[in-house]
Amino acid sequence: MEKDSHTDEQINKFYSLRNIAVVGMSNSPDKAAHYVPRYLDEKGYNIIPVNPTAAEILGKQCYATLLDVPVPVGIVDVFRPSDQVKPVVEEAIKIKPKVIWLQEGIHNLEAETLAEKAGIEVVFNRCMLAEHQRLF
């Protein structure tokens, strides 16, 4: 699977955005949707769990949808299957993040095009933990 065409310099700048809403964040420590945001939290990012099936993850209040998040979001980090990304992106467009980051293995051209047309940068098929470790 290909990945987006962002340069290391561009990806590096995305990490200056501190509020990261994590769609599909998990309570299971062995899942990437848990240990990736936990790593980012440990690095000082404000992780905002978005998962309608949990009240709290990592001691942080969980929100059912992106529209419920009460603070501005810089990055929407998506842990959902590729075929479930479009509704997430449509919701994300309404809160106007700077970046929608589709984790490793996630790619949906239709959803990515919608986001880009709305002026939102899209990173796809990359892991936020792996990229952070590689660049910092």
N, C-alpha and C positions, 0 to 999 in steps of 0.2 A: 504494500500500500504506500502510495506517495505521501509526502507531507507538504505543508504550506511552503511558500517561497520566502518567508521572512528571513532576514539576515540575523546573525548573532547580535549585532548592535540593536536591531529592532526588538528582538526578544528580551535582551537585557533591559531596555527601557520599560517594557511591560511590567517587569518586576518592581518598578518604582510605585506601582499602584498597590496600595496596601489592603483595601477592602476586597476580599475574594468570596463571592457567593458560590458554594459548592453544591451543584444540583445532583442529587442521587448519592449524597454522602451517606456512608454506612456506619453502623455501630460495630460491625465485625472487624476486629483488629487485623485479621489476615487478608482483608480485601484492600485493593489499591484505593478504593473510594473511602477508606478510613486512614490508611497509613500515609498516603500522599498529603491530604490536608493536615494531618497531625504533624508531619514534617514541616510544612509551611507555617503552621501555628507556632512551632518551636523556633522558627526563624524570625518570628515577630510579626507575621502577617495576621490581619484580623479575619479569621475564618468565620464565615456565616453559613451554617448548615441549612440546606434546603432539601427536606425530605418529609412528605406528608405522613409517613408512618412512624415518625419518632418525635418525641417532645424535646429531647436534649441529646446532643452528641458532643463528646469531649468537654462536657460541662458547659456547653453553650446552647442557648435556646435555638431550637430548630423551627424553621418556617415551612409552611405547607407549599408555598409558591414564591417565586421571585417577587411578585407584586406585594407580598406581605413583609418583605425586608424593609425595615424602617430607616436605613442609612443608605447614602449613595454607594453604588457598587462600581468598582473599577474593572474587575474581571469576573465574568461568569465562567466558572470551571465546571465542565459537564462530564459526568460519569453516567451516561445513559447509552444504550445500544444505538448504533447509527440510525436505525429506522425509527427511533423515538426522539430524534434530535429536533426535528422541525418545530413541534409545538413548544419546546423549550426555547428555541431561538425566537419564535414569534412573541413569546412572553418577555424574553430578555430585551427585545427591541423597545418594548414599552418603558423599561427602566433606564435605557440608554447607557449601558456600560461602555467603556472604551474598547474592551476586548472580550470576545467569546473564545474560550479555550476548550477545544474538544480533545480529551485525553487520548493517549496512545491507543490505536485500533479504532478510533471513531472518526468517521468521515461521511458527510452528507452534503453533496454539492448543491442541492436545491436550498437547503437551510443556510449554507454558507453564503450563497448568492444573495439571499434575502438580507442577511446581516450586513454584508458589504454594501448593498444598495442603501442601507440605513446609516451608512457611515461608521460601522463598527468593524474593527480589525478582527480577523478570524485566524486562530491558530488551530491546526488539526493534526491528528495522529502524532502528537508529542506529549510526553509526560512532564508535568510541571516540576516534579521532584527531580527527575533525571536532567532536565534542562537547567534547573537551578544549580545542581551539583556540578554540571559541566561548565557553566559560565561563572560561578562564584567559588 
